[in-house]
Amino acid sequence: MEDRQFRNRIYWITFLFSILVIWVHSFNAELYLGATEAAARAGRLERILGEDLGQIAVPGFFMVSSYLFYRNFQWSLLAAKWRSRIQSILIPYLLWNFLYYAGYVAVTHIPAIHGLIGKPPIPFNLPNLLDALINYAYNPVFWYLYQLLILIALAPVIYPVFRRTLTGEAALLLIAFALWKGWDFPHLNMDALFYFCIAAYISLHRTAWGAGAEARPAHAGKLFALLGSALLLLIFLSLPGSLLHGRALAIVLYRVWGVAAVWSALAVLPLPLAGEWMKHNFFLYAIHFAWVRLFNKAGALILPPHPASALAAYFFMPLMMVAINTLLVKVLTRFSPGLYRILSGNR
């Protein structure tokens, strides 16, 4: 597969995952309708996208990030890879966390906006600042980047384990067993480790796995038959009394299956080149949470308290976020391109 086509598919899949993430954070039924039966019905419709489909988005981000990090990886590239991720992840992580903290400090001290935000006045002090910078205290969606930074820092451990077939497969089984038992690390989520490591294994074994994942499938029917068989097996193993029933591992495997299904569908489809507005997904991820909350709270005050209002706001939220993202990117790249490069991780 030509590198240009591979990169184009990466743009498409990360854009689709970004749309799903927006829906994950856009639940609004109770905000519009209160704790009513109408809110419950609207919420069930929203959860089809926000939970049933949307929960594959962040696992997909972990897997794409890992695959790209370990694609053509060798020890001599480690320092360069780390330098690149300092620019593309660590610096934006710290800067966005500071901006969110400063923003909350500012708006919670403005009486006219304070009620809309729904937070008490937040003081600006060193403990709060450190909590914001390190622990993403005022930017909750950046939990993903926090996990990703830890996983990237673990490259000297992950690479030697997963570059070898036997140790890599044994490590994946060990992580799967830990998920089955419900074990976790203090600062690293076990499911994040699994998503990252399974993609690292595929990327490091490109001859056997990665090349097939990157190529356009020669036999789409066989591919989807395999995916269908895997799904049926997962369903069977998740039945009451079965091996995976009630286990976190079942959820993780369903999400891995979902990422594989989306990637396979994109591999089969004749994708057009991704538009420029589809390529700013990090910036979209960074800004969407605050805008989604603002739009939902403002909408609940302005629009009539009807299920149609909540559902319309919910389903059209990604469109509004992409429009705002595109506008902000155009303004920043025109008037402050250096700032945009830092905020977007030099993307």
C-alpha positions in Angstrom: 0.0 0.0 0.0 1.4 3.4 -0.9 2.2 5.6 2.0 -0.1 8.3 0.8 -3.1 6.0 0.8 -2.1 4.7 4.3 -1.9 8.3 5.6 -5.2 9.1 4.0 -6.9 6.2 5.8 -5.3 7.4 9.0 -6.9 10.8 8.5 -10.3 9.2 7.8 -10.3 6.8 10.8 -9.1 9.5 13.3 -11.7 11.9 12.0 -14.4 9.3 12.4 -13.2 8.5 15.9 -13.2 12.2 16.7 -16.9 12.4 15.7 -17.7 9.5 18.0 -15.8 11.1 20.9 -18.0 14.2 20.4 -21.1 12.1 20.7 -19.7 10.4 23.8 -19.5 13.8 25.5 -22.8 15.2 24.2 -25.4 13.4 26.3 -28.0 16.0 27.1 -31.4 14.4 27.6 -31.7 15.1 31.4 -30.2 18.6 30.9 -33.1 19.5 28.5 -35.9 17.4 30.0 -35.0 16.7 33.6 -35.4 13.3 35.2 -38.4 12.3 33.2 -39.5 9.3 31.1 -39.1 11.4 28.0 -35.5 12.1 29.0 -35.0 8.3 29.5 -36.3 7.6 26.0 -34.2 10.3 24.4 -31.2 9.1 26.4 -31.6 5.5 25.1 -31.4 6.9 21.5 -28.4 9.0 22.3 -26.6 6.0 23.9 -26.7 4.1 20.6 -24.1 6.4 19.3 -22.5 7.6 22.5 -22.1 4.2 24.2 -22.7 1.4 21.8 -20.6 2.8 19.0 -18.8 5.7 20.6 -16.8 3.7 23.1 -14.5 2.3 20.3 -13.1 5.8 19.7 -10.5 6.2 22.4 -9.3 2.5 22.0 -9.0 3.3 18.3 -6.9 6.4 19.1 -4.6 4.3 21.3 -4.2 1.7 18.6 -3.5 4.2 15.8 -1.0 6.1 18.0 0.8 2.9 18.9 0.8 1.6 15.4 2.4 4.8 14.1 4.9 5.0 16.9 6.2 1.4 16.3 5.9 1.4 12.5 9.5 0.7 11.2 10.7 1.1 14.8 14.3 0.3 15.9 16.4 1.2 18.9 18.2 4.0 16.9 14.9 5.8 16.4 13.8 5.9 20.0 15.3 9.3 20.9 13.8 10.8 17.7 10.4 9.3 18.4 10.5 10.6 21.9 11.5 14.1 20.7 8.7 14.0 18.2 6.1 13.0 20.9 7.3 15.7 23.3 6.4 18.2 20.6 3.2 16.5 19.4 1.8 15.3 22.8 3.6 16.5 26.0 3.9 20.2 25.2 0.3 20.5 24.0 -0.9 18.4 27.0 0.7 20.9 29.4 -0.4 24.0 27.5 -4.0 22.9 27.0 -4.3 21.9 30.6 -3.1 25.3 31.6 -5.5 27.0 29.3 -8.4 25.1 30.6 -7.4 25.8 34.2 -6.9 29.5 33.4 -10.2 29.6 31.6 -12.1 28.1 34.5 -10.5 30.4 36.9 -11.5 33.4 34.8 -15.1 32.4 34.0 -16.0 31.2 37.5 -15.3 34.7 38.8 -17.7 36.3 36.3 -21.1 36.4 37.9 -23.0 36.5 34.6 -21.3 33.3 33.4 -20.8 31.5 36.7 -24.2 29.9 36.8 -23.9 28.6 33.2 -20.6 26.9 34.0 -21.9 25.2 37.1 -18.7 25.4 39.1 -17.9 27.5 42.2 -15.2 30.2 41.9 -11.8 28.4 41.3 -8.7 30.0 43.0 -5.5 30.4 41.1 -2.7 28.9 43.2 0.2 26.6 42.9 -1.4 23.3 44.1 -4.3 23.8 41.7 -2.0 24.7 38.9 0.1 21.6 39.4 -3.0 19.5 39.7 -4.2 21.0 36.4 -1.0 20.6 34.5 -0.1 17.1 35.6 -3.5 15.5 36.5 -5.6 17.2 33.8 -8.0 18.3 36.7 -9.9 20.8 34.6 -9.5 19.1 31.2 -11.0 15.6 31.8 -10.8 14.4 28.2 -7.0 14.6 28.4 -7.0 11.4 30.5 -6.3 9.7 27.2 -3.1 11.8 26.6 -2.0 11.2 30.2 -2.2 7.4 29.5 -0.6 7.8 26.1 2.4 9.6 27.6 3.0 6.9 30.1 2.7 4.2 27.4 5.2 6.1 25.1 7.6 6.4 28.0 7.4 2.7 28.4 8.8 2.1 24.9 12.1 0.6 26.2 10.0 -2.1 27.9 7.4 -2.6 25.3 9.6 -2.8 22.3 11.9 -5.7 23.3 8.9 -7.7 24.5 6.7 -7.2 21.5 9.3 -7.3 18.8 9.6 -11.1 19.4 6.6 -13.3 18.5 6.7 -15.6 21.6 7.2 -12.9 24.2 4.8 -10.6 22.5 2.0 -13.1 22.4 2.7 -14.2 26.0 2.6 -10.6 27.2 -0.8 -10.0 25.4 -2.2 -13.2 27.1 -0.9 -11.9 30.5 -2.5 -8.5 30.0 -5.7 -10.2 28.9 -5.6 -12.4 32.0 -5.1 -9.3 34.2 -8.2 -7.7 32.5 -10.2 -10.9 33.1 -9.2 -10.8 36.8 -9.9 -7.0 37.1 -6.4 -6.0 38.0 -5.0 -2.6 37.3 -1.9 -0.4 37.8 -1.9 2.7 40.0 -1.5 5.2 37.1 -1.9 3.1 34.0 -5.2 1.6 32.9 -4.9 -2.1 32.0 -7.2 -1.7 29.0 -5.1 1.2 27.6 -2.1 -1.0 27.9 -3.8 -3.8 26.0 -5.0 -1.5 23.1 -1.6 0.0 22.8 0.3 -3.3 23.0 -1.8 -5.2 20.5 -1.3 -2.4 18.0 2.4 -2.4 18.8 2.6 -6.1 18.2 0.9 -5.8 14.8 3.1 -2.9 13.8 6.3 -4.6 14.8 5.4 -7.7 12.9 4.4 -6.0 9.7 5.6 -8.9 7.5 3.0 -11.2 9.1 0.3 -8.7 10.3 1.0 -5.0 9.6 1.4 -5.3 5.8 -2.0 -7.1 5.7 -3.6 -4.4 7.9 -2.3 -1.6 5.7 -3.1 -3.2 2.3 -6.4 -3.1 0.5 -7.9 -6.6 1.2 -7.9 -8.8 -1.9 -10.9 -10.8 -0.6 -13.3 -8.5 1.2 -15.8 -11.3 1.7 -13.3 -13.5 3.6 -12.3 -10.6 5.7 -15.8 -9.7 6.8 -16.6 -13.4 7.3 -13.7 -13.6 9.7 -14.9 -10.5 11.5 -18.4 -11.9 11.7 -17.1 -15.2 13.1 -15.0 -13.3 15.7 -18.1 -11.3 16.7 -20.2 -14.5 17.1 -17.4 -16.1 19.2 -17.3 -13.0 21.4 -21.1 -13.0 21.9 -21.0 -16.7 22.7 -18.2 -16.3 25.3 -20.0 -13.3 26.8 -23.2 -15.3 27.5 -24.2 -15.9 31.2 -22.0 -18.7 32.6 -19.4 -18.3 29.9 -15.8 -17.4 30.2 -16.1 -13.6 29.5 -19.5 -12.9 31.1 -19.3 -9.9 33.4 -15.6 -9.4 32.8 -13.8 -6.2 31.7 -12.0 -8.3 29.1 -15.2 -8.8 27.2 -15.7 -5.1 26.9 -12.1 -4.6 25.8 -12.3 -7.3 23.2 -15.6 -5.9 21.8 -13.9 -2.5 21.4 -10.9 -4.0 19.7 -13.3 -5.8 17.3 -15.0 -2.5 16.7 -11.8 -0.8 15.8 -10.8 -3.7 13.5 -14.2 -3.5 11.8 -14.0 0.2 11.1 -10.4 -0.1 9.8 -11.5 -3.0 7.5 -14.5 -1.1 6.2 -12.3 1.9 5.3 -9.8 -0.5 3.7 -12.6 -1.8 1.4 -14.2 1.5 0.5 -12.8 3.7 -2.3 -12.0 6.6 0.0 -11.6 10.1 -1.5 -8.7 12.2 -0.2 -9.5 13.5 3.2 -10.4 17.2 3.2 -8.2 19.7 5.0 -11.0 20.2 7.5 -10.7 16.5 8.4 -7.0 16.7 9.3 -7.1 18.8 12.5 -8.3 16.1 14.8 -6.0 16.8 17.7 -7.2 20.4 17.9 -10.8 19.2 17.6 -10.2 16.7 20.4 -8.7 19.5 22.6 -11.5 22.1 22.1 -14.6 20.0 21.8 -15.4 19.3 25.5 -15.8 22.9 26.6 -17.8 23.9 23.5 -20.1 20.9 23.8 -20.9 21.8 27.4 -21.5 25.4 26.5 -23.7 24.5 23.6 -25.8 22.0 25.6 -26.2 24.3 28.6 -27.1 27.3 26.4 -29.5 25.2 24.3 -31.2 23.9 27.4 -31.9 27.5 28.4 -33.0 28.7 24.9 -34.7 25.8 23.2 -38.1 24.4 24.2 -37.9 21.5 26.7 -38.9 18.8 24.2 -37.2 15.5 23.2 -36.7 16.9 19.6 -34.6 19.8 21.0 -32.3 17.5 22.9 -32.0 15.0 20.1 -31.4 17.6 17.4 -28.7 19.2 19.6 -27.1 15.8 20.2 -27.1 14.5 16.6 -25.9 17.8 15.1 -23.2 18.4 17.8 -20.4 16.9 15.7 -21.3 19.2 12.7 -21.2 22.2 14.9 -17.9 21.2 16.5 -16.3 20.6 13.1 -17.5 24.0 11.9 -16.1 25.7 15.0 -12.9 23.8 14.8 -12.4 24.7 11.1 -13.1 28.4 11.8 -10.7 28.5 14.7 -8.0 26.7 12.7 -8.3 29.1 9.9 -8.1 32.1 12.2 -5.1 30.8 14.1 -3.2 29.7 11.1 -3.7 33.1 9.5 -3.0 35.4 12.4 -0.9 33.2 14.8 0.5 30.2 13.0 3.2 29.6 15.6 0.7 29.4 18.4 -1.5 27.0 16.4 1.5 24.7 15.7 2.2 24.5 19.4 -1.5 23.9 20.3 -1.9 21.3 17.6 1.4 19.5 18.4 3.0 20.6 15.1 0.4 18.7 13.1 
